[in-house]
Amino acid sequence: MRVALADEPVQRKKVPSQIVQARIDRSSGLLTYKADETSRFEYFLRGTAPTEYEPDSSSDNLLGGDLFSGQESSGDKDSGGGDDLLF
């Protein structure tokens, strides 16, 4: 796609503030700290994301950022704004 769209400008879109992103265990659907192939990011309406963590979520694969934004922590976790997505 990069070749096909090489002459097109990158479009940035805002994630609505009521949408949050969380790293989820692929098997259980629970939150996880693992940052490997057993996890993936999912999007949820604010207040509907899982609140429990996968029991096998080891500290060996801890993320260095904010679990709900997919971004490294910058202090304020509830800024009310969305994150930029590239399309």
Gaussian input, Z-matrix of N, CA and C with variables (Angstrom, degrees):
# hf/3-21g

backbone

0 1
 N
 C     1     B1
 C     2     B2     1     A1
 N     3     B3     2     A2     1     D1
 C     4     B4     3     A3     2     D2
 C     5     B5     4     A4     3     D3
 N     6     B6     5     A5     4     D4
 C     7     B7     6     A6     5     D5
 C     8     B8     7     A7     6     D6
 N     9     B9     8     A8     7     D7
 C    10    B10     9     A9     8     D8
 C    11    B11    10    A10     9     D9
 N    12    B12    11    A11    10    D10
 C    13    B13    12    A12    11    D11
 C    14    B14    13    A13    12    D12
 N    15    B15    14    A14    13    D13
 C    16    B16    15    A15    14    D14
 C    17    B17    16    A16    15    D15
 N    18    B18    17    A17    16    D16
 C    19    B19    18    A18    17    D17
 C    20    B20    19    A19    18    D18
 N    21    B21    20    A20    19    D19
 C    22    B22    21    A21    20    D20
 C    23    B23    22    A22    21    D21
 N    24    B24    23    A23    22    D22
 C    25    B25    24    A24    23    D23
 C    26    B26    25    A25    24    D24
 N    27    B27    26    A26    25    D25
 C    28    B28    27    A27    26    D26
 C    29    B29    28    A28    27    D27
 N    30    B30    29    A29    28    D28
 C    31    B31    30    A30    29    D29
 C    32    B32    31    A31    30    D30
 N    33    B33    32    A32    31    D31
 C    34    B34    33    A33    32    D32
 C    35    B35    34    A34    33    D33
 N    36    B36    35    A35    34    D34
 C    37    B37    36    A36    35    D35
 C    38    B38    37    A37    36    D36
 N    39    B39    38    A38    37    D37
 C    40    B40    39    A39    38    D38
 C    41    B41    40    A40    39    D39
 N    42    B42    41    A41    40    D40
 C    43    B43    42    A42    41    D41
 C    44    B44    43    A43    42    D42
 N    45    B45    44    A44    43    D43
 C    46    B46    45    A45    44    D44
 C    47    B47    46    A46    45    D45
 N    48    B48    47    A47    46    D46
 C    49    B49    48    A48    47    D47
 C    50    B50    49    A49    48    D48
 N    51    B51    50    A50    49    D49
 C    52    B52    51    A51    50    D50
 C    53    B53    52    A52    51    D51
 N    54    B54    53    A53    52    D52
 C    55    B55    54    A54    53    D53
 C    56    B56    55    A55    54    D54
 N    57    B57    56    A56    55    D55
 C    58    B58    57    A57    56    D56
 C    59    B59    58    A58    57    D57
 N    60    B60    59    A59    58    D58
 C    61    B61    60    A60    59    D59
 C    62    B62    61    A61    60    D60
 N    63    B63    62    A62    61    D61
 C    64    B64    63    A63    62    D62
 C    65    B65    64    A64    63    D63
 N    66    B66    65    A65    64    D64
 C    67    B67    66    A66    65    D65
 C    68    B68    67    A67    66    D66
 N    69    B69    68    A68    67    D67
 C    70    B70    69    A69    68    D68
 C    71    B71    70    A70    69    D69
 N    72    B72    71    A71    70    D70
 C    73    B73    72    A72    71    D71
 C    74    B74    73    A73    72    D72
 N    75    B75    74    A74    73    D73
 C    76    B76    75    A75    74    D74
 C    77    B77    76    A76    75    D75
 N    78    B78    77    A77    76    D76
 C    79    B79    78    A78    77    D77
 C    80    B80    79    A79    78    D78
 N    81    B81    80    A80    79    D79
 C    82    B82    81    A81    80    D80
 C    83    B83    82    A82    81    D81
 N    84    B84    83    A83    82    D82
 C    85    B85    84    A84    83    D83
 C    86    B86    85    A85    84    D84
 N    87    B87    86    A86    85    D85
 C    88    B88    87    A87    86    D86
 C    89    B89    88    A88    87    D87
 N    90    B90    89    A89    88    D88
 C    91    B91    90    A90    89    D89
 C    92    B92    91    A91    90    D90
 N    93    B93    92    A92    91    D91
 C    94    B94    93    A93    92    D92
 C    95    B95    94    A94    93    D93
 N    96    B96    95    A95    94    D94
 C    97    B97    96    A96    95    D95
 C    98    B98    97    A97    96    D96
 N    99    B99    98    A98    97    D97
 C   100   B100    99    A99    98    D98
 C   101   B101   100   A100    99    D99
 N   102   B102   101   A101   100   D100
 C   103   B103   102   A102   101   D101
 C   104   B104   103   A103   102   D102
 N   105   B105   104   A104   103   D103
 C   106   B106   105   A105   104   D104
 C   107   B107   106   A106   105   D105
 N   108   B108   107   A107   106   D106
 C   109   B109   108   A108   107   D107
 C   110   B110   109   A109   108   D108
 N   111   B111   110   A110   109   D109
 C   112   B112   111   A111   110   D110
 C   113   B113   112   A112   111   D111
 N   114   B114   113   A113   112   D112
 C   115   B115   114   A114   113   D113
 C   116   B116   115   A115   114   D114
 N   117   B117   116   A116   115   D115
 C   118   B118   117   A117   116   D116
 C   119   B119   118   A118   117   D117
 N   120   B120   119   A119   118   D118
 C   121   B121   120   A120   119   D119
 C   122   B122   121   A121   120   D120
 N   123   B123   122   A122   121   D121
 C   124   B124   123   A123   122   D122
 C   125   B125   124   A124   123   D123
 N   126   B126   125   A125   124   D124
 C   127   B127   126   A126   125   D125
 C   128   B128   127   A127   126   D126
 N   129   B129   128   A128   127   D127
 C   130   B130   129   A129   128   D128
 C   131   B131   130   A130   129   D129
 N   132   B132   131   A131   130   D130
 C   133   B133   132   A132   131   D131
 C   134   B134   133   A133   132   D132
 N   135   B135   134   A134   133   D133
 C   136   B136   135   A135   134   D134
 C   137   B137   136   A136   135   D135
 N   138   B138   137   A137   136   D136
 C   139   B139   138   A138   137   D137
 C   140   B140   139   A139   138   D138
 N   141   B141   140   A140   139   D139
 C   142   B142   141   A141   140   D140
 C   143   B143   142   A142   141   D141
 N   144   B144   143   A143   142   D142
 C   145   B145   144   A144   143   D143
 C   146   B146   145   A145   144   D144
 N   147   B147   146   A146   145   D145
 C   148   B148   147   A147   146   D146
 C   149   B149   148   A148   147   D147
 N   150   B150   149   A149   148   D148
 C   151   B151   150   A150   149   D149
 C   152   B152   151   A151   150   D150
 N   153   B153   152   A152   151   D151
 C   154   B154   153   A153   152   D152
 C   155   B155   154   A154   153   D153
 N   156   B156   155   A155   154   D154
 C   157   B157   156   A156   155   D155
 C   158   B158   157   A157   156   D156
 N   159   B159   158   A158   157   D157
 C   160   B160   159   A159   158   D158
 C   161   B161   160   A160   159   D159
 N   162   B162   161   A161   160   D160
 C   163   B163   162   A162   161   D161
 C   164   B164   163   A163   162   D162
 N   165   B165   164   A164   163   D163
 C   166   B166   165   A165   164   D164
 C   167   B167   166   A166   165   D165
 N   168   B168   167   A167   166   D166
 C   169   B169   168   A168   167   D167
 C   170   B170   169   A169   168   D168
 N   171   B171   170   A170   169   D169
 C   172   B172   171   A171   170   D170
 C   173   B173   172   A172   171   D171
 N   174   B174   173   A173   172   D172
 C   175   B175   174   A174   173   D173
 C   176   B176   175   A175   174   D174
 N   177   B177   176   A176   175   D175
 C   178   B178   177   A177   176   D176
 C   179   B179   178   A178   177   D177
 N   180   B180   179   A179   178   D178
 C   181   B181   180   A180   179   D179
 C   182   B182   181   A181   180   D180
 N   183   B183   182   A182   181   D181
 C   184   B184   183   A183   182   D182
 C   185   B185   184   A184   183   D183
 N   186   B186   185   A185   184   D184
 C   187   B187   186   A186   185   D185
 C   188   B188   187   A187   186   D186
 N   189   B189   188   A188   187   D187
 C   190   B190   189   A189   188   D188
 C   191   B191   190   A190   189   D189
 N   192   B192   191   A191   190   D190
 C   193   B193   192   A192   191   D191
 C   194   B194   193   A193   192   D192
 N   195   B195   194   A194   193   D193
 C   196   B196   195   A195   194   D194
 C   197   B197   196   A196   195   D195
 N   198   B198   197   A197   196   D196
 C   199   B199   198   A198   197   D197
 C   200   B200   199   A199   198   D198
 N   201   B201   200   A200   199   D199
 C   202   B202   201   A201   200   D200
 C   203   B203   202   A202   201   D201
 N   204   B204   203   A203   202   D202
 C   205   B205   204   A204   203   D203
 C   206   B206   205   A205   204   D204
 N   207   B207   206   A206   205   D205
 C   208   B208   207   A207   206   D206
 C   209   B209   208   A208   207   D207
 N   210   B210   209   A209   208   D208
 C   211   B211   210   A210   209   D209
 C   212   B212   211   A211   210   D210
 N   213   B213   212   A212   211   D211
 C   214   B214   213   A213   212   D212
 C   215   B215   214   A214   213   D213
 N   216   B216   215   A215   214   D214
 C   217   B217   216   A216   215   D215
 C   218   B218   217   A217   216   D216
 N   219   B219   218   A218   217   D217
 C   220   B220   219   A219   218   D218
 C   221   B221   220   A220   219   D219
 N   222   B222   221   A221   220   D220
 C   223   B223   222   A222   221   D221
 C   224   B224   223   A223   222   D222
 N   225   B225   224   A224   223   D223
 C   226   B226   225   A225   224   D224
 C   227   B227   226   A226   225   D225
 N   228   B228   227   A227   226   D226
 C   229   B229   228   A228   227   D227
 C   230   B230   229   A229   228   D228
 N   231   B231   230   A230   229   D229
 C   232   B232   231   A231   230   D230
 C   233   B233   232   A232   231   D231
 N   234   B234   233   A233   232   D232
 C   235   B235   234   A234   233   D233
 C   236   B236   235   A235   234   D234
 N   237   B237   236   A236   235   D235
 C   238   B238   237   A237   236   D236
 C   239   B239   238   A238   237   D237
 N   240   B240   239   A239   238   D238
 C   241   B241   240   A240   239   D239
 C   242   B242   241   A241   240   D240
 N   243   B243   242   A242   241   D241
 C   244   B244   243   A243   242   D242
 C   245   B245   244   A244   243   D243
 N   246   B246   245   A245   244   D244
 C   247   B247   246   A246   245   D245
 C   248   B248   247   A247   246   D246
 N   249   B249   248   A248   247   D247
 C   250   B250   249   A249   248   D248
 C   251   B251   250   A250   249   D249
 N   252   B252   251   A251   250   D250
 C   253   B253   252   A252   251   D251
 C   254   B254   253   A253   252   D252
 N   255   B255   254   A254   253   D253
 C   256   B256   255   A255   254   D254
 C   257   B257   256   A256   255   D255
 N   258   B258   257   A257   256   D256
 C   259   B259   258   A258   257   D257
 C   260   B260   259   A259   258   D258

   B1=1.4456
   B2=1.5291
   B3=1.3185
   B4=1.4668
   B5=1.5217
   B6=1.3348
   B7=1.4636
   B8=1.5246
   B9=1.3306
   B10=1.4647
   B11=1.5265
   B12=1.3186
   B13=1.4655
   B14=1.5274
   B15=1.3202
   B16=1.4649
   B17=1.5278
   B18=1.3294
   B19=1.4658
   B20=1.5236
   B21=1.3143
   B22=1.4654
   B23=1.5280
   B24=1.3311
   B25=1.4727
   B26=1.5342
   B27=1.3187
   B28=1.4610
   B29=1.5195
   B30=1.3188
   B31=1.4613
   B32=1.5190
   B33=1.3071
   B34=1.4597
   B35=1.5182
   B36=1.3192
   B37=1.4606
   B38=1.5141
   B39=1.3055
   B40=1.4642
   B41=1.5199
   B42=1.3375
   B43=1.4569
   B44=1.5210
   B45=1.3250
   B46=1.4669
   B47=1.5277
   B48=1.3201
   B49=1.4632
   B50=1.5246
   B51=1.3304
   B52=1.4630
   B53=1.5341
   B54=1.3308
   B55=1.4646
   B56=1.5253
   B57=1.3427
   B58=1.4632
   B59=1.5192
   B60=1.3113
   B61=1.4537
   B62=1.5158
   B63=1.3306
   B64=1.4591
   B65=1.5212
   B66=1.3342
   B67=1.4634
   B68=1.5223
   B69=1.3266
   B70=1.4587
   B71=1.5218
   B72=1.3319
   B73=1.4619
   B74=1.5267
   B75=1.3237
   B76=1.4654
   B77=1.5231
   B78=1.3209
   B79=1.4665
   B80=1.5163
   B81=1.3265
   B82=1.4661
   B83=1.5266
   B84=1.3302
   B85=1.4587
   B86=1.5156
   B87=1.3370
   B88=1.4631
   B89=1.5253
   B90=1.3251
   B91=1.4595
   B92=1.5197
   B93=1.3230
   B94=1.4564
   B95=1.5199
   B96=1.3316
   B97=1.4606
   B98=1.5212
   B99=1.3248
   B100=1.4599
   B101=1.5201
   B102=1.3220
   B103=1.4629
   B104=1.5262
   B105=1.3225
   B106=1.4571
   B107=1.5229
   B108=1.3394
   B109=1.4653
   B110=1.5299
   B111=1.3355
   B112=1.4688
   B113=1.5273
   B114=1.3302
   B115=1.4641
   B116=1.5209
   B117=1.3251
   B118=1.4534
   B119=1.5209
   B120=1.3176
   B121=1.4584
   B122=1.5209
   B123=1.3139
   B124=1.4625
   B125=1.5246
   B126=1.3044
   B127=1.4593
   B128=1.5220
   B129=1.3298
   B130=1.4591
   B131=1.5196
   B132=1.3255
   B133=1.4550
   B134=1.5168
   B135=1.3150
   B136=1.4662
   B137=1.5299
   B138=1.3304
   B139=1.4588
   B140=1.5181
   B141=1.3419
   B142=1.4663
   B143=1.5228
   B144=1.3264
   B145=1.4682
   B146=1.5216
   B147=1.3377
   B148=1.4653
   B149=1.5244
   B150=1.3151
   B151=1.4654
   B152=1.5193
   B153=1.3251
   B154=1.4630
   B155=1.5199
   B156=1.3426
   B157=1.4527
   B158=1.5173
   B159=1.3153
   B160=1.4557
   B161=1.5257
   B162=1.3530
   B163=1.4697
   B164=1.5268
   B165=1.3335
   B166=1.4634
   B167=1.5209
   B168=1.3097
   B169=1.4545
   B170=1.5255
   B171=1.3297
   B172=1.4632
   B173=1.5153
   B174=1.3057
   B175=1.4587
   B176=1.5225
   B177=1.3585
   B178=1.4573
   B179=1.5275
   B180=1.3213
   B181=1.4591
   B182=1.5187
   B183=1.3183
   B184=1.4597
   B185=1.5163
   B186=1.3044
   B187=1.4576
   B188=1.5119
   B189=1.3105
   B190=1.4478
   B191=1.5103
   B192=1.3102
   B193=1.4519
   B194=1.5051
   B195=1.2963
   B196=1.4575
   B197=1.5187
   B198=1.3138
   B199=1.4496
   B200=1.5180
   B201=1.3225
   B202=1.4518
   B203=1.5165
   B204=1.2984
   B205=1.4598
   B206=1.5134
   B207=1.3325
   B208=1.4450
   B209=1.5153
   B210=1.3077
   B211=1.4537
   B212=1.5202
   B213=1.3255
   B214=1.4551
   B215=1.5093
   B216=1.3181
   B217=1.4642
   B218=1.5147
   B219=1.3196
   B220=1.4572
   B221=1.5143
   B222=1.3262
   B223=1.4533
   B224=1.5022
   B225=1.3210
   B226=1.4570
   B227=1.5212
   B228=1.3395
   B229=1.4479
   B230=1.5176
   B231=1.3074
   B232=1.4521
   B233=1.5168
   B234=1.3231
   B235=1.4564
   B236=1.5196
   B237=1.3572
   B238=1.4484
   B239=1.5157
   B240=1.3249
   B241=1.4545
   B242=1.5106
   B243=1.3142
   B244=1.4518
   B245=1.5105
   B246=1.3225
   B247=1.4526
   B248=1.5198
   B249=1.3302
   B250=1.4538
   B251=1.5146
   B252=1.3189
   B253=1.4537
   B254=1.5169
   B255=1.3212
   B256=1.4542
   B257=1.5128
   B258=1.3194
   B259=1.4670
   B260=1.5010
   A1=111.02
   A2=116.66
   A3=118.01
   A4=111.21
   A5=115.95
   A6=119.07
   A7=109.55
   A8=116.66
   A9=121.12
   A10=111.88
   A11=116.84
   A12=121.11
   A13=112.86
   A14=116.62
   A15=120.97
   A16=112.80
   A17=117.62
   A18=120.67
   A19=113.40
   A20=117.62
   A21=121.91
   A22=110.05
   A23=118.24
   A24=120.12
   A25=110.82
   A26=115.78
   A27=121.38
   A28=108.06
   A29=116.27
   A30=120.77
   A31=109.04
   A32=116.81
   A33=121.41
   A34=108.64
   A35=115.09
   A36=120.02
   A37=108.66
   A38=116.05
   A39=121.69
   A40=109.71
   A41=115.53
   A42=120.72
   A43=106.19
   A44=118.44
   A45=119.43
   A46=111.13
   A47=117.08
   A48=121.40
   A49=112.59
   A50=118.71
   A51=120.12
   A52=112.37
   A53=117.42
   A54=121.87
   A55=108.68
   A56=116.60
   A57=122.00
   A58=108.89
   A59=115.75
   A60=122.75
   A61=108.24
   A62=117.38
   A63=121.19
   A64=109.41
   A65=116.21
   A66=120.76
   A67=107.45
   A68=115.64
   A69=123.44
   A70=110.40
   A71=116.30
   A72=121.88
   A73=108.05
   A74=117.50
   A75=121.41
   A76=112.79
   A77=118.36
   A78=121.02
   A79=112.97
   A80=117.06
   A81=120.61
   A82=113.89
   A83=117.53
   A84=120.41
   A85=113.18
   A86=116.93
   A87=121.22
   A88=110.09
   A89=116.60
   A90=121.58
   A91=109.33
   A92=116.93
   A93=121.24
   A94=110.19
   A95=115.03
   A96=121.41
   A97=110.53
   A98=117.57
   A99=120.99
   A100=110.59
   A101=114.69
   A102=121.04
   A103=108.89
   A104=115.91
   A105=120.55
   A106=109.23
   A107=116.44
   A108=120.66
   A109=113.89
   A110=117.93
   A111=120.31
   A112=112.11
   A113=116.71
   A114=119.80
   A115=110.50
   A116=115.07
   A117=121.24
   A118=109.12
   A119=116.56
   A120=120.67
   A121=109.15
   A122=115.36
   A123=123.15
   A124=107.81
   A125=116.70
   A126=122.92
   A127=109.70
   A128=115.70
   A129=122.33
   A130=109.37
   A131=115.66
   A132=119.22
   A133=107.18
   A134=117.11
   A135=120.86
   A136=109.12
   A137=116.20
   A138=121.98
   A139=114.15
   A140=118.04
   A141=119.70
   A142=113.21
   A143=118.12
   A144=121.08
   A145=109.56
   A146=117.35
   A147=119.33
   A148=110.51
   A149=116.47
   A150=121.20
   A151=111.64
   A152=117.43
   A153=121.53
   A154=109.86
   A155=114.70
   A156=120.82
   A157=110.77
   A158=115.39
   A159=122.91
   A160=107.81
   A161=118.55
   A162=120.89
   A163=113.21
   A164=117.81
   A165=121.02
   A166=112.34
   A167=117.00
   A168=122.06
   A169=108.14
   A170=116.14
   A171=120.23
   A172=112.27
   A173=115.63
   A174=121.17
   A175=111.25
   A176=118.18
   A177=121.04
   A178=111.64
   A179=116.58
   A180=121.22
   A181=112.21
   A182=117.78
   A183=120.29
   A184=111.68
   A185=115.42
   A186=121.75
   A187=109.45
   A188=115.82
   A189=119.58
   A190=112.76
   A191=117.50
   A192=119.24
   A193=113.13
   A194=113.70
   A195=122.79
   A196=109.10
   A197=117.27
   A198=122.77
   A199=112.39
   A200=118.21
   A201=120.62
   A202=114.31
   A203=119.65
   A204=118.58
   A205=112.69
   A206=117.44
   A207=119.35
   A208=112.09
   A209=117.12
   A210=123.09
   A211=108.92
   A212=115.53
   A213=117.95
   A214=109.28
   A215=115.69
   A216=120.36
   A217=110.91
   A218=114.77
   A219=119.38
   A220=110.63
   A221=115.90
   A222=119.09
   A223=112.29
   A224=118.31
   A225=123.21
   A226=110.82
   A227=116.82
   A228=121.37
   A229=112.82
   A230=119.29
   A231=121.40
   A232=109.71
   A233=114.85
   A234=119.02
   A235=112.05
   A236=116.11
   A237=119.75
   A238=113.77
   A239=118.17
   A240=120.46
   A241=111.03
   A242=116.37
   A243=120.81
   A244=110.98
   A245=115.49
   A246=121.87
   A247=108.64
   A248=117.32
   A249=120.67
   A250=109.71
   A251=116.07
   A252=122.48
   A253=107.49
   A254=117.16
   A255=121.57
   A256=108.78
   A257=116.79
   A258=122.14
   A259=109.73
   D1=-34.56
   D2=-178.89
   D3=-60.03
   D4=-37.03
   D5=179.25
   D6=-69.91
   D7=-45.79
   D8=-178.09
   D9=-63.88
   D10=-33.30
   D11=-176.92
   D12=-107.57
   D13=20.86
   D14=-175.44
   D15=-57.01
   D16=-33.82
   D17=-178.21
   D18=-89.78
   D19=-0.81
   D20=-178.98
   D21=-94.90
   D22=139.19
   D23=178.06
   D24=-70.64
   D25=149.51
   D26=176.24
   D27=-69.07
   D28=133.21
   D29=178.36
   D30=-102.48
   D31=125.91
   D32=177.25
   D33=-103.11
   D34=134.19
   D35=178.73
   D36=-126.50
   D37=144.68
   D38=179.04
   D39=-87.37
   D40=138.46
   D41=171.05
   D42=-78.14
   D43=129.71
   D44=178.85
   D45=-56.23
   D46=146.38
   D47=-175.80
   D48=-63.53
   D49=-20.21
   D50=179.37
   D51=-85.96
   D52=1.56
   D53=177.91
   D54=-105.64
   D55=132.94
   D56=176.30
   D57=-123.27
   D58=156.09
   D59=179.04
   D60=-114.53
   D61=136.43
   D62=179.93
   D63=-137.21
   D64=144.61
   D65=175.34
   D66=-82.99
   D67=123.15
   D68=-173.23
   D69=-118.77
   D70=141.42
   D71=172.52
   D72=-70.52
   D73=128.00
   D74=-176.31
   D75=-63.28
   D76=-31.37
   D77=-177.27
   D78=-82.35
   D79=-46.91
   D80=-172.21
   D81=-94.54
   D82=-24.20
   D83=-175.03
   D84=80.03
   D85=5.53
   D86=179.10
   D87=-91.62
   D88=164.36
   D89=174.57
   D90=-60.68
   D91=150.53
   D92=177.93
   D93=-145.84
   D94=155.09
   D95=173.02
   D96=-94.57
   D97=-11.37
   D98=-176.15
   D99=-66.30
   D100=137.26
   D101=178.91
   D102=-118.69
   D103=52.08
   D104=-179.57
   D105=-131.12
   D106=-165.35
   D107=-175.68
   D108=-69.00
   D109=-7.73
   D110=178.70
   D111=-86.07
   D112=-0.93
   D113=-178.52
   D114=-129.18
   D115=163.88
   D116=175.41
   D117=-155.96
   D118=159.13
   D119=176.33
   D120=-86.49
   D121=138.52
   D122=175.72
   D123=-128.32
   D124=155.64
   D125=177.75
   D126=-107.06
   D127=141.02
   D128=-178.50
   D129=-137.77
   D130=152.71
   D131=166.61
   D132=-67.13
   D133=140.13
   D134=-179.91
   D135=-52.18
   D136=130.59
   D137=179.60
   D138=93.43
   D139=-6.81
   D140=-179.44
   D141=-110.98
   D142=-3.55
   D143=178.98
   D144=-68.36
   D145=151.19
   D146=176.01
   D147=-56.17
   D148=152.03
   D149=179.29
   D150=-114.89
   D151=-11.09
   D152=179.75
   D153=-98.27
   D154=147.85
   D155=177.85
   D156=-98.57
   D157=147.49
   D158=174.30
   D159=-59.45
   D160=126.48
   D161=-178.05
   D162=-59.98
   D163=-30.52
   D164=-178.27
   D165=-88.71
   D166=13.99
   D167=-179.05
   D168=-72.75
   D169=94.09
   D170=-173.10
   D171=-78.22
   D172=155.68
   D173=177.57
   D174=-78.20
   D175=-3.70
   D176=178.42
   D177=-66.31
   D178=-28.40
   D179=-175.25
   D180=-116.53
   D181=33.76
   D182=-177.12
   D183=-61.43
   D184=141.12
   D185=176.47
   D186=-79.39
   D187=153.21
   D188=178.02
   D189=-95.93
   D190=9.70
   D191=-175.00
   D192=-133.32
   D193=-164.96
   D194=-178.75
   D195=-81.39
   D196=122.22
   D197=-175.87
   D198=-60.74
   D199=-32.34
   D200=-174.95
   D201=-91.46
   D202=-6.34
   D203=-179.42
   D204=-117.58
   D205=-17.33
   D206=-175.16
   D207=74.05
   D208=6.60
   D209=-179.51
   D210=-113.12
   D211=156.07
   D212=174.06
   D213=-65.69
   D214=145.82
   D215=-177.51
   D216=-60.88
   D217=138.23
   D218=176.61
   D219=-125.65
   D220=16.03
   D221=177.88
   D222=109.47
   D223=-83.41
   D224=-175.35
   D225=-76.30
   D226=112.32
   D227=-176.61
   D228=-84.63
   D229=-16.48
   D230=-177.97
   D231=-124.02
   D232=68.19
   D233=-176.87
   D234=-79.13
   D235=-13.61
   D236=178.58
   D237=84.70
   D238=-16.22
   D239=179.96
   D240=-98.50
   D241=165.06
   D242=178.91
   D243=-91.79
   D244=169.94
   D245=176.54
   D246=-93.18
   D247=153.93
   D248=176.06
   D249=-74.60
   D250=140.55
   D251=171.42
   D252=-120.23
   D253=144.13
   D254=176.61
   D255=-97.80
   D256=133.06
   D257=176.41
   D258=-126.28

